[in-house]
Amino acid sequence: MKKKHRILIINPKADATAIALYENEVPIFEQSIIQEDTKGYSAVSLQAPARTKKILDFLLSEGINLSKINAVAGRGGLLKPIKGGTYMVNDEMLEDLRAGERGEHASNLGGIIAADIASGLNIPAFIVDPVVVDELDDVARISGYPLISRKSVFHALNHKACGRRAAMELGKRYEDCHFIVAHLGDGITIGAHKQGKVIDVNNGLNGEGPFSPERAGSLPHGDLIDLCYSGKYSYKEMKEQLLYHAGISGYLNKNDLTQLEEGMKDGSEQDELIFRALAYQVAKEIGSASTVLSGQIDAIILTGVMAYSHLLVDEIVKRTNWIADVFTYPGENDMQSLANGCLRVLRGEEQAKEYTHKVGKQESELYG
Amino acid sequence: MDLSYQSIEQSIFQELKEAVILIDKHGKIVCYNQQAKVVAQSQHSRELSMHAHILDVFPKSELMRVLQTKKAEIRKLFRLNDTLSVHVSRFPLLDNAGELLGAAAIIQQDGASAENNWQIDEYIQEGMQTVLQNTSQAFVILNEHGFTILQNPAHEKFLLTLQKDSAAEAVWKQKLEEVCKKTLQTRRMVEEKIRGESMEGSVKCLPNLIDGVLKGCILFIDHNMEQAELRKKLEQSRRIIRALETQSRFKDFTINSARMKMAVQQGKIAADMDYPVFLRGAAGTGKKMLANAIHNDGKRRYQAFTVVDCLKDEGKLADYLGRMSSKDISSHPQGTVYFKNITALPLNQQMQLHQIALNSQGNAAVYRLIVSSDVNVETAMIEGAFQKELYYDLLQTSIHMPALKERKEDIAPLVEEWIQIGNEEYGSCITSIDPAAMEVLQNFPYNNNFKELRASLEHSLAKLDRGTTTLSVSHLAFFANAKNNQEESNPDTGDKPLSELVEEYEKVIIKKTMAELDGNKTLTAKKLGLSVRNLYYKLEKYQLN
């Protein structure tokens, strides 16, 4: 009989903490705990004690036996660039998460809260595939302009979880497969997974790749520079424009794929054009990733919330199915991915990695 | 016509209490008196004036109908405005030849004729009736003797909900009687609030006075009985979850008996202190449950509760004793560490535990220590098998857990509670227990106390036929079997339970094997398939040393 591992998952958001309790791969429950008092803190990490108390009080009030929990997994935060995998939360990681030097973000609380809870329960705390996972090939870091290096910032947790899931369905090890994973969420990141490593991926947050519901994606830089220096926009305005008022939102003032589909049903030609352009750009980026993997690809994986759209998936598949079979795993499944990462370590299928200040390559070292 | 007579007539016309309006055959006003002006003003419409059309001044006037029907209408109700209706008589004005000249309206304005709309409008009356029937506020009309005359469905529902909670029923009934009596005596409104453990509400009682005569009273009741019932059900569900999760709280104990109440009370005191706790009592009396409650209701509730069985967990025992006695605080386990079967500890480890107990005393920053034993520690100490120092450490907060036979009044509620949990776990649907079955359960000579009772009930529930809702004696197969086995295997065993007989048999076997091997304990343990530690424990238990 399989040993039962009970795992508490902590996924902090800006004004709530999503938690889940898993028994092996099965969720016992999921709950979002609203955190009203997030404003009065000078640093995000200072919210940890209040959030921890609220989580534990909730679990106790529901009658959950805390001592039955075997491990706590938190959403990884903005750490130094590291390889993918499951990391034990240690003092050095906590130091970096608390300092928030690489940015203040609610996900920094994941590791801190997990460690707080786990230490009281004499159990380990982990983080799994944080957004800072960096496995880029050296050749992929070259941007074409020496002052700018390409960075690896993407939805690593979902990318890796989908890669592992597809490998399992193919009856192979993730470390033996070549995949192209397209995460189609608020931002779009398309990564080339080579033998368990994401050797190239577009930086969806900072303007690479296809446009998405609210972001611009790659733009001709000459025109962009002209726009920036036109005197019409401040730095902040330009940033906000490209991150929140571009893409579908910029063209059609709609920030949702469903609205776009409704517009198409009503016969809007403009909506249809933008929809086709979105599928076209995603397919183009997938095509580009296929060359990264020299055409040896086990599968293309479409994931993220936009993968729920049959129309979009069909449109992308039409253009890409000559490359490889397409697997669709809609949604983000953060909690399940965190639980799976933790289970691999608890079952001894994978060794937990240790985060040290040396492990995280210095930015200068990585980006020239 | 005589002018003076005409002016007198005019004066009388103007001073009439009734409002009078005359219209010509086209509907234009040709004559009205002073009172008619007042009526028009109260209608908040256009000012009354000569030659204005009647419908412009009174948009809902029905006087035009009389022009068509030429029939008088006596004392008809007319809605003057949103709140008031008046009586109107309408007459056609005809000449001698019967030709229509116009029509007159006489509006009676005195108090007796004017009525509030709600009294006369049927649809409003019906509306009010619907509101009263469907409002969540319960009300009841009582006569002067306190007997119910009329009640709304919310009140009926309230009474039904009360029937399910006898404690709340008693409180509410007493309060309602008091309030009612007070109102009837004082003829004044009385308002009171009710606060209880699971209920909250208020009651307002108004005297029903008709022409100054007391005809009874009306009670308005605001209550949270439904919410309280839902909260109770939620707490029951959580209690079941806690039981399945083995996550105990003090409120989960059934404490009708004085002895158990005492034990739980002592546990509550211990939970707030940072001293080692010693739980004593026979097997199955709930020592672990109380240890768990001390942890969960104490300040270490966010930390781990670790159980170390001194009889079975040799590796874990050494590890925890090592970590707890370490000078490196970072290696200390967090939370509560519960050592059960403490008398099975070898003497050297008892000394180690003594040091641990000393270090943790009064120290809120480190782990809490709870130990338990189901054998007599004093006897072990006299025989030199238990360290005096440790004994005195533990004596300070020692809690005795009573056996089930010492707390018989707790058995019925325990059975009911465990049947509820068993229903969840085994998919059975027992809703009642046959009194004869309950009697058997209450008088059974339990050897392993609550543990045995629970196991027996679970055994019975697991084997129930589908659809059985009442647990009867025939379902208590475990008890019947135990009894039969006793009778078959040893007719002379009297009332001794199976577990006691097993122990007696075990004692004989150990004694015999020891004798065969010249008292060599290592060889005896090996032959019997026991660990040496376990053998020592059993020797001590059966006093074979």
Contacts between the chains, C-beta under 8 A, distances in Angstrom:
chain1	res1	chain2	res2	distance
A	53	B	302	7.6
A	56	B	301	7.9
A	56	B	302	4.6
A	60	B	247	7.9
A	60	B	296	7.0
A	60	B	301	6.3
A	60	B	302	7.9
A	61	B	238	7.5
A	62	B	238	6.8
A	62	B	241	6.8
A	63	B	238	4.7
A	63	B	239	7.5
A	63	B	241	3.6
A	63	B	242	3.9
A	63	B	245	5.7
A	63	B	247	5.6
A	64	B	241	7.7
A	64	B	245	6.2
A	64	B	247	6.8
A	65	B	242	8.0
A	65	B	245	4.1
A	65	B	246	6.0
A	65	B	247	4.0
A	65	B	305	8.0
A	66	B	301	8.0
A	66	B	302	7.1
A	66	B	303	7.7
A	66	B	304	7.1
A	66	B	305	7.8
A	67	B	304	5.0
A	67	B	305	4.5
A	67	B	306	6.8
A	67	B	335	7.6
A	68	B	245	6.9
A	117	B	302	7.7
A	119	B	334	6.5
A	120	B	302	5.4
A	120	B	303	3.8
A	120	B	304	6.6
A	120	B	334	4.8
A	120	B	335	6.4
A	121	B	303	6.3
A	121	B	304	4.4
A	121	B	334	7.1
A	121	B	335	7.1
A	122	B	304	4.9
A	122	B	306	7.2
A	122	B	333	5.3
A	122	B	334	5.7
A	122	B	335	7.1
A	123	B	304	7.5
